[in-house]
Amino acid sequence: MATGGQKSVASILLVLNLVLYFIVTAIASWAMNHGIQRSRETASNLSPPVQLFPIYFPMGNAATGVFILFSLIAGVVGFTTSLTGLQNVSSWRVPSLYAAATSSLTSWALTLLAMG
């Protein structure tokens, strides 16, 4: 069905994708944790509309929290998509490759959303 070269290239790209999504997830989770820990002390001095939100991010502007949340979701979905893609490439059947393509398109769409 496919040559060994196609499987090895797909596997290398999926491992690279796995590592990059892990880095995105780690940075976004750190930023979310930093925002949660600093919310109480930073937002206590601000005007009342800002105090209504449960998480206030001391870095960036007002849209930072939304992008951090989308980045965290895209990182987790991309990481799991890469893991399932590696499993689908190892079996290398047409239905499993269609499933891998569909999940990777979903992950790509979430990544575009997280980029803003």
Phi and psi restraints in degrees (range 20) as a CNS / XPLOR table:
assign (resid 1 and name C) (resid 2 and name N)
       (resid 2 and name CA) (resid 2 and name C) 1.0 -134.4 20.0 2
assign (resid 2 and name N) (resid 2 and name CA)
       (resid 2 and name C) (resid 3 and name N) 1.0 154.3 20.0 2
assign (resid 2 and name C) (resid 3 and name N)
       (resid 3 and name CA) (resid 3 and name C) 1.0 -80.2 20.0 2
assign (resid 3 and name N) (resid 3 and name CA)
       (resid 3 and name C) (resid 4 and name N) 1.0 164.5 20.0 2
assign (resid 3 and name C) (resid 4 and name N)
       (resid 4 and name CA) (resid 4 and name C) 1.0 -67.3 20.0 2
assign (resid 4 and name N) (resid 4 and name CA)
       (resid 4 and name C) (resid 5 and name N) 1.0 -26.4 20.0 2
assign (resid 4 and name C) (resid 5 and name N)
       (resid 5 and name CA) (resid 5 and name C) 1.0 -65.3 20.0 2
assign (resid 5 and name N) (resid 5 and name CA)
       (resid 5 and name C) (resid 6 and name N) 1.0 -38.7 20.0 2
assign (resid 5 and name C) (resid 6 and name N)
       (resid 6 and name CA) (resid 6 and name C) 1.0 -66.9 20.0 2
assign (resid 6 and name N) (resid 6 and name CA)
       (resid 6 and name C) (resid 7 and name N) 1.0 -39.2 20.0 2
assign (resid 6 and name C) (resid 7 and name N)
       (resid 7 and name CA) (resid 7 and name C) 1.0 -67.3 20.0 2
assign (resid 7 and name N) (resid 7 and name CA)
       (resid 7 and name C) (resid 8 and name N) 1.0 -38.9 20.0 2
assign (resid 7 and name C) (resid 8 and name N)
       (resid 8 and name CA) (resid 8 and name C) 1.0 -70.7 20.0 2
assign (resid 8 and name N) (resid 8 and name CA)
       (resid 8 and name C) (resid 9 and name N) 1.0 -38.2 20.0 2
assign (resid 8 and name C) (resid 9 and name N)
       (resid 9 and name CA) (resid 9 and name C) 1.0 -66.4 20.0 2
assign (resid 9 and name N) (resid 9 and name CA)
       (resid 9 and name C) (resid 10 and name N) 1.0 -43.0 20.0 2
assign (resid 9 and name C) (resid 10 and name N)
       (resid 10 and name CA) (resid 10 and name C) 1.0 -63.4 20.0 2
assign (resid 10 and name N) (resid 10 and name CA)
       (resid 10 and name C) (resid 11 and name N) 1.0 -39.7 20.0 2
assign (resid 10 and name C) (resid 11 and name N)
       (resid 11 and name CA) (resid 11 and name C) 1.0 -66.3 20.0 2
assign (resid 11 and name N) (resid 11 and name CA)
       (resid 11 and name C) (resid 12 and name N) 1.0 -42.2 20.0 2
assign (resid 11 and name C) (resid 12 and name N)
       (resid 12 and name CA) (resid 12 and name C) 1.0 -63.2 20.0 2
assign (resid 12 and name N) (resid 12 and name CA)
       (resid 12 and name C) (resid 13 and name N) 1.0 -44.1 20.0 2
assign (resid 12 and name C) (resid 13 and name N)
       (resid 13 and name CA) (resid 13 and name C) 1.0 -65.7 20.0 2
assign (resid 13 and name N) (resid 13 and name CA)
       (resid 13 and name C) (resid 14 and name N) 1.0 -36.4 20.0 2
assign (resid 13 and name C) (resid 14 and name N)
       (resid 14 and name CA) (resid 14 and name C) 1.0 -69.1 20.0 2
assign (resid 14 and name N) (resid 14 and name CA)
       (resid 14 and name C) (resid 15 and name N) 1.0 -37.2 20.0 2
assign (resid 14 and name C) (resid 15 and name N)
       (resid 15 and name CA) (resid 15 and name C) 1.0 -67.1 20.0 2
assign (resid 15 and name N) (resid 15 and name CA)
       (resid 15 and name C) (resid 16 and name N) 1.0 -41.6 20.0 2
assign (resid 15 and name C) (resid 16 and name N)
       (resid 16 and name CA) (resid 16 and name C) 1.0 -61.3 20.0 2
assign (resid 16 and name N) (resid 16 and name CA)
       (resid 16 and name C) (resid 17 and name N) 1.0 -43.3 20.0 2
assign (resid 16 and name C) (resid 17 and name N)
       (resid 17 and name CA) (resid 17 and name C) 1.0 -62.0 20.0 2
assign (resid 17 and name N) (resid 17 and name CA)
       (resid 17 and name C) (resid 18 and name N) 1.0 -40.4 20.0 2
assign (resid 17 and name C) (resid 18 and name N)
       (resid 18 and name CA) (resid 18 and name C) 1.0 -61.1 20.0 2
assign (resid 18 and name N) (resid 18 and name CA)
       (resid 18 and name C) (resid 19 and name N) 1.0 -45.1 20.0 2
assign (resid 18 and name C) (resid 19 and name N)
       (resid 19 and name CA) (resid 19 and name C) 1.0 -66.0 20.0 2
assign (resid 19 and name N) (resid 19 and name CA)
       (resid 19 and name C) (resid 20 and name N) 1.0 -43.0 20.0 2
assign (resid 19 and name C) (resid 20 and name N)
       (resid 20 and name CA) (resid 20 and name C) 1.0 -66.6 20.0 2
assign (resid 20 and name N) (resid 20 and name CA)
       (resid 20 and name C) (resid 21 and name N) 1.0 -40.1 20.0 2
assign (resid 20 and name C) (resid 21 and name N)
       (resid 21 and name CA) (resid 21 and name C) 1.0 -68.3 20.0 2
assign (resid 21 and name N) (resid 21 and name CA)
       (resid 21 and name C) (resid 22 and name N) 1.0 -31.6 20.0 2
assign (resid 21 and name C) (resid 22 and name N)
       (resid 22 and name CA) (resid 22 and name C) 1.0 -64.7 20.0 2
assign (resid 22 and name N) (resid 22 and name CA)
       (resid 22 and name C) (resid 23 and name N) 1.0 -40.7 20.0 2
assign (resid 22 and name C) (resid 23 and name N)
       (resid 23 and name CA) (resid 23 and name C) 1.0 -64.6 20.0 2
assign (resid 23 and name N) (resid 23 and name CA)
       (resid 23 and name C) (resid 24 and name N) 1.0 -43.0 20.0 2
assign (resid 23 and name C) (resid 24 and name N)
       (resid 24 and name CA) (resid 24 and name C) 1.0 -61.4 20.0 2
assign (resid 24 and name N) (resid 24 and name CA)
       (resid 24 and name C) (resid 25 and name N) 1.0 -43.3 20.0 2
assign (resid 24 and name C) (resid 25 and name N)
       (resid 25 and name CA) (resid 25 and name C) 1.0 -64.3 20.0 2
assign (resid 25 and name N) (resid 25 and name CA)
       (resid 25 and name C) (resid 26 and name N) 1.0 -41.0 20.0 2
assign (resid 25 and name C) (resid 26 and name N)
       (resid 26 and name CA) (resid 26 and name C) 1.0 -65.2 20.0 2
assign (resid 26 and name N) (resid 26 and name CA)
       (resid 26 and name C) (resid 27 and name N) 1.0 -43.6 20.0 2
assign (resid 26 and name C) (resid 27 and name N)
       (resid 27 and name CA) (resid 27 and name C) 1.0 -69.1 20.0 2
assign (resid 27 and name N) (resid 27 and name CA)
       (resid 27 and name C) (resid 28 and name N) 1.0 -42.0 20.0 2
assign (resid 27 and name C) (resid 28 and name N)
       (resid 28 and name CA) (resid 28 and name C) 1.0 -67.4 20.0 2
assign (resid 28 and name N) (resid 28 and name CA)
       (resid 28 and name C) (resid 29 and name N) 1.0 -37.2 20.0 2
assign (resid 28 and name C) (resid 29 and name N)
       (resid 29 and name CA) (resid 29 and name C) 1.0 -70.5 20.0 2
assign (resid 29 and name N) (resid 29 and name CA)
       (resid 29 and name C) (resid 30 and name N) 1.0 -34.4 20.0 2
assign (resid 29 and name C) (resid 30 and name N)
       (resid 30 and name CA) (resid 30 and name C) 1.0 -64.4 20.0 2
assign (resid 30 and name N) (resid 30 and name CA)
       (resid 30 and name C) (resid 31 and name N) 1.0 -44.2 20.0 2
assign (resid 30 and name C) (resid 31 and name N)
       (resid 31 and name CA) (resid 31 and name C) 1.0 -64.8 20.0 2
assign (resid 31 and name N) (resid 31 and name CA)
       (resid 31 and name C) (resid 32 and name N) 1.0 -39.0 20.0 2
assign (resid 31 and name C) (resid 32 and name N)
       (resid 32 and name CA) (resid 32 and name C) 1.0 -65.2 20.0 2
assign (resid 32 and name N) (resid 32 and name CA)
       (resid 32 and name C) (resid 33 and name N) 1.0 -43.4 20.0 2
assign (resid 32 and name C) (resid 33 and name N)
       (resid 33 and name CA) (resid 33 and name C) 1.0 -63.8 20.0 2
assign (resid 33 and name N) (resid 33 and name CA)
       (resid 33 and name C) (resid 34 and name N) 1.0 -41.1 20.0 2
assign (resid 33 and name C) (resid 34 and name N)
       (resid 34 and name CA) (resid 34 and name C) 1.0 -63.3 20.0 2
assign (resid 34 and name N) (resid 34 and name CA)
       (resid 34 and name C) (resid 35 and name N) 1.0 -41.2 20.0 2
assign (resid 34 and name C) (resid 35 and name N)
       (resid 35 and name CA) (resid 35 and name C) 1.0 -65.7 20.0 2
assign (resid 35 and name N) (resid 35 and name CA)
       (resid 35 and name C) (resid 36 and name N) 1.0 -38.7 20.0 2
assign (resid 35 and name C) (resid 36 and name N)
       (resid 36 and name CA) (resid 36 and name C) 1.0 -68.1 20.0 2
assign (resid 36 and name N) (resid 36 and name CA)
       (resid 36 and name C) (resid 37 and name N) 1.0 -42.7 20.0 2
assign (resid 36 and name C) (resid 37 and name N)
       (resid 37 and name CA) (resid 37 and name C) 1.0 -69.9 20.0 2
assign (resid 37 and name N) (resid 37 and name CA)
       (resid 37 and name C) (resid 38 and name N) 1.0 -33.8 20.0 2
assign (resid 37 and name C) (resid 38 and name N)
       (resid 38 and name CA) (resid 38 and name C) 1.0 -92.6 20.0 2
assign (resid 38 and name N) (resid 38 and name CA)
       (resid 38 and name C) (resid 39 and name N) 1.0 -2.2 20.0 2
assign (resid 38 and name C) (resid 39 and name N)
       (resid 39 and name CA) (resid 39 and name C) 1.0 -61.9 20.0 2
assign (resid 39 and name N) (resid 39 and name CA)
       (resid 39 and name C) (resid 40 and name N) 1.0 -47.8 20.0 2
assign (resid 39 and name C) (resid 40 and name N)
       (resid 40 and name CA) (resid 40 and name C) 1.0 -63.5 20.0 2
assign (resid 40 and name N) (resid 40 and name CA)
       (resid 40 and name C) (resid 41 and name N) 1.0 -46.0 20.0 2
assign (resid 40 and name C) (resid 41 and name N)
       (resid 41 and name CA) (resid 41 and name C) 1.0 -76.7 20.0 2
assign (resid 41 and name N) (resid 41 and name CA)
       (resid 41 and name C) (resid 42 and name N) 1.0 -30.5 20.0 2
assign (resid 41 and name C) (resid 42 and name N)
       (resid 42 and name CA) (resid 42 and name C) 1.0 -82.4 20.0 2
assign (resid 42 and name N) (resid 42 and name CA)
       (resid 42 and name C) (resid 43 and name N) 1.0 -42.8 20.0 2
assign (resid 42 and name C) (resid 43 and name N)
       (resid 43 and name CA) (resid 43 and name C) 1.0 -79.9 20.0 2
assign (resid 43 and name N) (resid 43 and name CA)
       (resid 43 and name C) (resid 44 and name N) 1.0 -9.3 20.0 2
assign (resid 43 and name C) (resid 44 and name N)
       (resid 44 and name CA) (resid 44 and name C) 1.0 -68.9 20.0 2
assign (resid 44 and name N) (resid 44 and name CA)
       (resid 44 and name C) (resid 45 and name N) 1.0 -24.2 20.0 2
assign (resid 44 and name C) (resid 45 and name N)
       (resid 45 and name CA) (resid 45 and name C) 1.0 -92.8 20.0 2
assign (resid 45 and name N) (resid 45 and name CA)
       (resid 45 and name C) (resid 46 and name N) 1.0 -1.8 20.0 2
assign (resid 45 and name C) (resid 46 and name N)
       (resid 46 and name CA) (resid 46 and name C) 1.0 -93.8 20.0 2
assign (resid 46 and name N) (resid 46 and name CA)
       (resid 46 and name C) (resid 47 and name N) 1.0 173.5 20.0 2
assign (resid 46 and name C) (resid 47 and name N)
       (resid 47 and name CA) (resid 47 and name C) 1.0 -69.5 20.0 2
assign (resid 47 and name N) (resid 47 and name CA)
       (resid 47 and name C) (resid 48 and name N) 1.0 159.6 20.0 2
assign (resid 47 and name C) (resid 48 and name N)
       (resid 48 and name CA) (resid 48 and name C) 1.0 -57.8 20.0 2
assign (resid 48 and name N) (resid 48 and name CA)
       (resid 48 and name C) (resid 49 and name N) 1.0 -35.5 20.0 2
assign (resid 48 and name C) (resid 49 and name N)
       (resid 49 and name CA) (resid 49 and name C) 1.0 -62.5 20.0 2
assign (resid 49 and name N) (resid 49 and name CA)
       (resid 49 and name C) (resid 50 and name N) 1.0 -33.2 20.0 2
assign (resid 49 and name C) (resid 50 and name N)
       (resid 50 and name CA) (resid 50 and name C) 1.0 -74.1 20.0 2
assign (resid 50 and name N) (resid 50 and name CA)
       (resid 50 and name C) (resid 51 and name N) 1.0 -28.9 20.0 2
assign (resid 50 and name C) (resid 51 and name N)
       (resid 51 and name CA) (resid 51 and name C) 1.0 -70.7 20.0 2
assign (resid 51 and name N) (resid 51 and name CA)
       (resid 51 and name C) (resid 52 and name N) 1.0 -15.2 20.0 2
assign (resid 51 and name C) (resid 52 and name N)
       (resid 52 and name CA) (resid 52 and name C) 1.0 -72.6 20.0 2
assign (resid 52 and name N) (resid 52 and name CA)
       (resid 52 and name C) (resid 53 and name N) 1.0 -27.3 20.0 2
assign (resid 52 and name C) (resid 53 and name N)
       (resid 53 and name CA) (resid 53 and name C) 1.0 -80.8 20.0 2
assign (resid 53 and name N) (resid 53 and name CA)
       (resid 53 and name C) (resid 54 and name N) 1.0 141.0 20.0 2
assign (resid 53 and name C) (resid 54 and name N)
       (resid 54 and name CA) (resid 54 and name C) 1.0 -71.8 20.0 2
assign (resid 54 and name N) (resid 54 and name CA)
       (resid 54 and name C) (resid 55 and name N) 1.0 -28.0 20.0 2
assign (resid 54 and name C) (resid 55 and name N)
       (resid 55 and name CA) (resid 55 and name C) 1.0 -123.2 20.0 2
assign (resid 55 and name N) (resid 55 and name CA)
       (resid 55 and name C) (resid 56 and name N) 1.0 124.2 20.0 2
assign (resid 55 and name C) (resid 56 and name N)
       (resid 56 and name CA) (resid 56 and name C) 1.0 -116.4 20.0 2
assign (resid 56 and name N) (resid 56 and name CA)
       (resid 56 and name C) (resid 57 and name N) 1.0 125.2 20.0 2
assign (resid 56 and name C) (resid 57 and name N)
       (resid 57 and name CA) (resid 57 and name C) 1.0 -93.8 20.0 2
assign (resid 57 and name N) (resid 57 and name CA)
       (resid 57 and name C) (resid 58 and name N) 1.0 119.0 20.0 2
assign (resid 57 and name C) (resid 58 and name N)
       (resid 58 and name CA) (resid 58 and name C) 1.0 -72.9 20.0 2
assign (resid 58 and name N) (resid 58 and name CA)
       (resid 58 and name C) (resid 59 and name N) 1.0 -10.7 20.0 2
assign (resid 58 and name C) (resid 59 and name N)
       (resid 59 and name CA) (resid 59 and name C) 1.0 -107.6 20.0 2
assign (resid 59 and name N) (resid 59 and name CA)
       (resid 59 and name C) (resid 60 and name N) 1.0 154.6 20.0 2
assign (resid 59 and name C) (resid 60 and name N)
       (resid 60 and name CA) (resid 60 and name C) 1.0 76.2 20.0 2
assign (resid 60 and name N) (resid 60 and name CA)
       (resid 60 and name C) (resid 61 and name N) 1.0 -154.5 20.0 2
assign (resid 60 and name C) (resid 61 and name N)
       (resid 61 and name CA) (resid 61 and name C) 1.0 -117.0 20.0 2
assign (resid 61 and name N) (resid 61 and name CA)
       (resid 61 and name C) (resid 62 and name N) 1.0 -161.6 20.0 2
assign (resid 61 and name C) (resid 62 and name N)
       (resid 62 and name CA) (resid 62 and name C) 1.0 -68.7 20.0 2
assign (resid 62 and name N) (resid 62 and name CA)
       (resid 62 and name C) (resid 63 and name N) 1.0 -23.4 20.0 2
assign (resid 62 and name C) (resid 63 and name N)
       (resid 63 and name CA) (resid 63 and name C) 1.0 -86.4 20.0 2
assign (resid 63 and name N) (resid 63 and name CA)
       (resid 63 and name C) (resid 64 and name N) 1.0 -4.2 20.0 2
assign (resid 63 and name C) (resid 64 and name N)
       (resid 64 and name CA) (resid 64 and name C) 1.0 -61.4 20.0 2
assign (resid 64 and name N) (resid 64 and name CA)
       (resid 64 and name C) (resid 65 and name N) 1.0 -41.4 20.0 2
assign (resid 64 and name C) (resid 65 and name N)
       (resid 65 and name CA) (resid 65 and name C) 1.0 -62.4 20.0 2
assign (resid 65 and name N) (resid 65 and name CA)
       (resid 65 and name C) (resid 66 and name N) 1.0 -39.3 20.0 2
assign (resid 65 and name C) (resid 66 and name N)
       (resid 66 and name CA) (resid 66 and name C) 1.0 -65.6 20.0 2
assign (resid 66 and name N) (resid 66 and name CA)
       (resid 66 and name C) (resid 67 and name N) 1.0 -43.5 20.0 2
assign (resid 66 and name C) (resid 67 and name N)
       (resid 67 and name CA) (resid 67 and name C) 1.0 -69.9 20.0 2
assign (resid 67 and name N) (resid 67 and name CA)
       (resid 67 and name C) (resid 68 and name N) 1.0 -33.7 20.0 2
assign (resid 67 and name C) (resid 68 and name N)
       (resid 68 and name CA) (resid 68 and name C) 1.0 -66.5 20.0 2
assign (resid 68 and name N) (resid 68 and name CA)
       (resid 68 and name C) (resid 69 and name N) 1.0 -41.9 20.0 2
assign (resid 68 and name C) (resid 69 and name N)
       (resid 69 and name CA) (resid 69 and name C) 1.0 -63.3 20.0 2
assign (resid 69 and name N) (resid 69 and name CA)
       (resid 69 and name C) (resid 70 and name N) 1.0 -45.7 20.0 2
assign (resid 69 and name C) (resid 70 and name N)
       (resid 70 and name CA) (resid 70 and name C) 1.0 -64.6 20.0 2
assign (resid 70 and name N) (resid 70 and name CA)
       (resid 70 and name C) (resid 71 and name N) 1.0 -36.7 20.0 2
assign (resid 70 and name C) (resid 71 and name N)
       (resid 71 and name CA) (resid 71 and name C) 1.0 -65.8 20.0 2
assign (resid 71 and name N) (resid 71 and name CA)
       (resid 71 and name C) (resid 72 and name N) 1.0 -38.4 20.0 2
assign (resid 71 and name C) (resid 72 and name N)
       (resid 72 and name CA) (resid 72 and name C) 1.0 -65.9 20.0 2
assign (resid 72 and name N) (resid 72 and name CA)
       (resid 72 and name C) (resid 73 and name N) 1.0 -43.4 20.0 2
assign (resid 72 and name C) (resid 73 and name N)
       (resid 73 and name CA) (resid 73 and name C) 1.0 -64.4 20.0 2
assign (resid 73 and name N) (resid 73 and name CA)
       (resid 73 and name C) (resid 74 and name N) 1.0 -45.6 20.0 2
assign (resid 73 and name C) (resid 74 and name N)
       (resid 74 and name CA) (resid 74 and name C) 1.0 -64.8 20.0 2
assign (resid 74 and name N) (resid 74 and name CA)
       (resid 74 and name C) (resid 75 and name N) 1.0 -35.9 20.0 2
assign (resid 74 and name C) (resid 75 and name N)
       (resid 75 and name CA) (resid 75 and name C) 1.0 -66.4 20.0 2
assign (resid 75 and name N) (resid 75 and name CA)
       (resid 75 and name C) (resid 76 and name N) 1.0 -43.4 20.0 2
assign (resid 75 and name C) (resid 76 and name N)
       (resid 76 and name CA) (resid 76 and name C) 1.0 -67.8 20.0 2
assign (resid 76 and name N) (resid 76 and name CA)
       (resid 76 and name C) (resid 77 and name N) 1.0 -44.2 20.0 2
assign (resid 76 and name C) (resid 77 and name N)
       (resid 77 and name CA) (resid 77 and name C) 1.0 -65.3 20.0 2
assign (resid 77 and name N) (resid 77 and name CA)
       (resid 77 and name C) (resid 78 and name N) 1.0 -41.5 20.0 2
assign (resid 77 and name C) (resid 78 and name N)
       (resid 78 and name CA) (resid 78 and name C) 1.0 -65.2 20.0 2
assign (resid 78 and name N) (resid 78 and name CA)
       (resid 78 and name C) (resid 79 and name N) 1.0 -38.6 20.0 2
assign (resid 78 and name C) (resid 79 and name N)
       (resid 79 and name CA) (resid 79 and name C) 1.0 -63.8 20.0 2
assign (resid 79 and name N) (resid 79 and name CA)
       (resid 79 and name C) (resid 80 and name N) 1.0 -46.7 20.0 2
assign (resid 79 and name C) (resid 80 and name N)
       (resid 80 and name CA) (resid 80 and name C) 1.0 -69.5 20.0 2
assign (resid 80 and name N) (resid 80 and name CA)
       (resid 80 and name C) (resid 81 and name N) 1.0 -33.1 20.0 2
assign (resid 80 and name C) (resid 81 and name N)
       (resid 81 and name CA) (resid 81 and name C) 1.0 -65.0 20.0 2
assign (resid 81 and name N) (resid 81 and name CA)
       (resid 81 and name C) (resid 82 and name N) 1.0 -39.0 20.0 2
assign (resid 81 and name C) (resid 82 and name N)
       (resid 82 and name CA) (resid 82 and name C) 1.0 -66.5 20.0 2
assign (resid 82 and name N) (resid 82 and name CA)
       (resid 82 and name C) (resid 83 and name N) 1.0 -39.4 20.0 2
assign (resid 82 and name C) (resid 83 and name N)
       (resid 83 and name CA) (resid 83 and name C) 1.0 -64.2 20.0 2
assign (resid 83 and name N) (resid 83 and name CA)
       (resid 83 and name C) (resid 84 and name N) 1.0 -45.7 20.0 2
assign (resid 83 and name C) (resid 84 and name N)
       (resid 84 and name CA) (resid 84 and name C) 1.0 -70.0 20.0 2
assign (resid 84 and name N) (resid 84 and name CA)
       (resid 84 and name C) (resid 85 and name N) 1.0 -30.2 20.0 2
assign (resid 84 and name C) (resid 85 and name N)
       (resid 85 and name CA) (resid 85 and name C) 1.0 -65.2 20.0 2
assign (resid 85 and name N) (resid 85 and name CA)
       (resid 85 and name C) (resid 86 and name N) 1.0 -37.9 20.0 2
assign (resid 85 and name C) (resid 86 and name N)
       (resid 86 and name CA) (resid 86 and name C) 1.0 -63.2 20.0 2
assign (resid 86 and name N) (resid 86 and name CA)
       (resid 86 and name C) (resid 87 and name N) 1.0 -39.1 20.0 2
assign (resid 86 and name C) (resid 87 and name N)
       (resid 87 and name CA) (resid 87 and name C) 1.0 -67.7 20.0 2
assign (resid 87 and name N) (resid 87 and name CA)
       (resid 87 and name C) (resid 88 and name N) 1.0 -39.4 20.0 2
assign (resid 87 and name C) (resid 88 and name N)
       (resid 88 and name CA) (resid 88 and name C) 1.0 -68.8 20.0 2
assign (resid 88 and name N) (resid 88 and name CA)
       (resid 88 and name C) (resid 89 and name N) 1.0 -35.3 20.0 2
assign (resid 88 and name C) (resid 89 and name N)
       (resid 89 and name CA) (resid 89 and name C) 1.0 -69.4 20.0 2
assign (resid 89 and name N) (resid 89 and name CA)
       (resid 89 and name C) (resid 90 and name N) 1.0 -33.9 20.0 2
assign (resid 89 and name C) (resid 90 and name N)
       (resid 90 and name CA) (resid 90 and name C) 1.0 -67.0 20.0 2
assign (resid 90 and name N) (resid 90 and name CA)
       (resid 90 and name C) (resid 91 and name N) 1.0 -33.5 20.0 2
assign (resid 90 and name C) (resid 91 and name N)
       (resid 91 and name CA) (resid 91 and name C) 1.0 -81.8 20.0 2
assign (resid 91 and name N) (resid 91 and name CA)
       (resid 91 and name C) (resid 92 and name N) 1.0 -35.7 20.0 2
assign (resid 91 and name C) (resid 92 and name N)
       (resid 92 and name CA) (resid 92 and name C) 1.0 52.6 20.0 2
assign (resid 92 and name N) (resid 92 and name CA)
       (resid 92 and name C) (resid 93 and name N) 1.0 53.4 20.0 2
assign (resid 92 and name C) (resid 93 and name N)
       (resid 93 and name CA) (resid 93 and name C) 1.0 -112.6 20.0 2
assign (resid 93 and name N) (resid 93 and name CA)
       (resid 93 and name C) (resid 94 and name N) 1.0 156.3 20.0 2
assign (resid 93 and name C) (resid 94 and name N)
       (resid 94 and name CA) (resid 94 and name C) 1.0 -60.3 20.0 2
assign (resid 94 and name N) (resid 94 and name CA)
       (resid 94 and name C) (resid 95 and name N) 1.0 -47.5 20.0 2
assign (resid 94 and name C) (resid 95 and name N)
       (resid 95 and name CA) (resid 95 and name C) 1.0 -63.1 20.0 2
assign (resid 95 and name N) (resid 95 and name CA)
       (resid 95 and name C) (resid 96 and name N) 1.0 -35.8 20.0 2
assign (resid 95 and name C) (resid 96 and name N)
       (resid 96 and name CA) (resid 96 and name C) 1.0 -72.0 20.0 2
assign (resid 96 and name N) (resid 96 and name CA)
       (resid 96 and name C) (resid 97 and name N) 1.0 -31.1 20.0 2
assign (resid 96 and name C) (resid 97 and name N)
       (resid 97 and name CA) (resid 97 and name C) 1.0 -70.8 20.0 2
assign (resid 97 and name N) (resid 97 and name CA)
       (resid 97 and name C) (resid 98 and name N) 1.0 -34.2 20.0 2
assign (resid 97 and name C) (resid 98 and name N)
       (resid 98 and name CA) (resid 98 and name C) 1.0 -65.0 20.0 2
assign (resid 98 and name N) (resid 98 and name CA)
       (resid 98 and name C) (resid 99 and name N) 1.0 -40.0 20.0 2
assign (resid 98 and name C) (resid 99 and name N)
       (resid 99 and name CA) (resid 99 and name C) 1.0 -65.1 20.0 2
assign (resid 99 and name N) (resid 99 and name CA)
       (resid 99 and name C) (resid 100 and name N) 1.0 -39.2 20.0 2
assign (resid 99 and name C) (resid 100 and name N)
       (resid 100 and name CA) (resid 100 and name C) 1.0 -66.0 20.0 2
assign (resid 100 and name N) (resid 100 and name CA)
       (resid 100 and name C) (resid 101 and name N) 1.0 -38.8 20.0 2
assign (resid 100 and name C) (resid 101 and name N)
       (resid 101 and name CA) (resid 101 and name C) 1.0 -66.6 20.0 2
assign (resid 101 and name N) (resid 101 and name CA)
       (resid 101 and name C) (resid 102 and name N) 1.0 -39.6 20.0 2
assign (resid 101 and name C) (resid 102 and name N)
       (resid 102 and name CA) (resid 102 and name C) 1.0 -66.2 20.0 2
assign (resid 102 and name N) (resid 102 and name CA)
       (resid 102 and name C) (resid 103 and name N) 1.0 -45.3 20.0 2
assign (resid 102 and name C) (resid 103 and name N)
       (resid 103 and name CA) (resid 103 and name C) 1.0 -68.7 20.0 2
assign (resid 103 and name N) (resid 103 and name CA)
       (resid 103 and name C) (resid 104 and name N) 1.0 -32.6 20.0 2
assign (resid 103 and name C) (resid 104 and name N)
       (resid 104 and name CA) (resid 104 and name C) 1.0 -70.9 20.0 2
assign (resid 104 and name N) (resid 104 and name CA)
       (resid 104 and name C) (resid 105 and name N) 1.0 -32.7 20.0 2
assign (resid 104 and name C) (resid 105 and name N)
       (resid 105 and name CA) (resid 105 and name C) 1.0 -65.9 20.0 2
assign (resid 105 and name N) (resid 105 and name CA)
       (resid 105 and name C) (resid 106 and name N) 1.0 -38.2 20.0 2
assign (resid 105 and name C) (resid 106 and name N)
       (resid 106 and name CA) (resid 106 and name C) 1.0 -63.9 20.0 2
assign (resid 106 and name N) (resid 106 and name CA)
       (resid 106 and name C) (resid 107 and name N) 1.0 -44.2 20.0 2
assign (resid 106 and name C) (resid 107 and name N)
       (resid 107 and name CA) (resid 107 and name C) 1.0 -64.0 20.0 2
assign (resid 107 and name N) (resid 107 and name CA)
       (resid 107 and name C) (resid 108 and name N) 1.0 -39.7 20.0 2
assign (resid 107 and name C) (resid 108 and name N)
       (resid 108 and name CA) (resid 108 and name C) 1.0 -65.5 20.0 2
assign (resid 108 and name N) (resid 108 and name CA)
       (resid 108 and name C) (resid 109 and name N) 1.0 -40.7 20.0 2
assign (resid 108 and name C) (resid 109 and name N)
       (resid 109 and name CA) (resid 109 and name C) 1.0 -64.4 20.0 2
assign (resid 109 and name N) (resid 109 and name CA)
       (resid 109 and name C) (resid 110 and name N) 1.0 -41.1 20.0 2
assign (resid 109 and name C) (resid 110 and name N)
       (resid 110 and name CA) (resid 110 and name C) 1.0 -66.8 20.0 2
assign (resid 110 and name N) (resid 110 and name CA)
       (resid 110 and name C) (resid 111 and name N) 1.0 -35.1 20.0 2
assign (resid 110 and name C) (resid 111 and name N)
       (resid 111 and name CA) (resid 111 and name C) 1.0 -65.9 20.0 2
assign (resid 111 and name N) (resid 111 and name CA)
       (resid 111 and name C) (resid 112 and name N) 1.0 -40.3 20.0 2
assign (resid 111 and name C) (resid 112 and name N)
       (resid 112 and name CA) (resid 112 and name C) 1.0 -64.0 20.0 2
assign (resid 112 and name N) (resid 112 and name CA)
       (resid 112 and name C) (resid 113 and name N) 1.0 -38.2 20.0 2
assign (resid 112 and name C) (resid 113 and name N)
       (resid 113 and name CA) (resid 113 and name C) 1.0 -65.0 20.0 2
assign (resid 113 and name N) (resid 113 and name CA)
       (resid 113 and name C) (resid 114 and name N) 1.0 -38.5 20.0 2
assign (resid 113 and name C) (resid 114 and name N)
       (resid 114 and name CA) (resid 114 and name C) 1.0 -70.5 20.0 2
assign (resid 114 and name N) (resid 114 and name CA)
       (resid 114 and name C) (resid 115 and name N) 1.0 -26.4 20.0 2
assign (resid 114 and name C) (resid 115 and name N)
       (resid 115 and name CA) (resid 115 and name C) 1.0 -75.5 20.0 2
assign (resid 115 and name N) (resid 115 and name CA)
       (resid 115 and name C) (resid 116 and name N) 1.0 -16.7 20.0 2
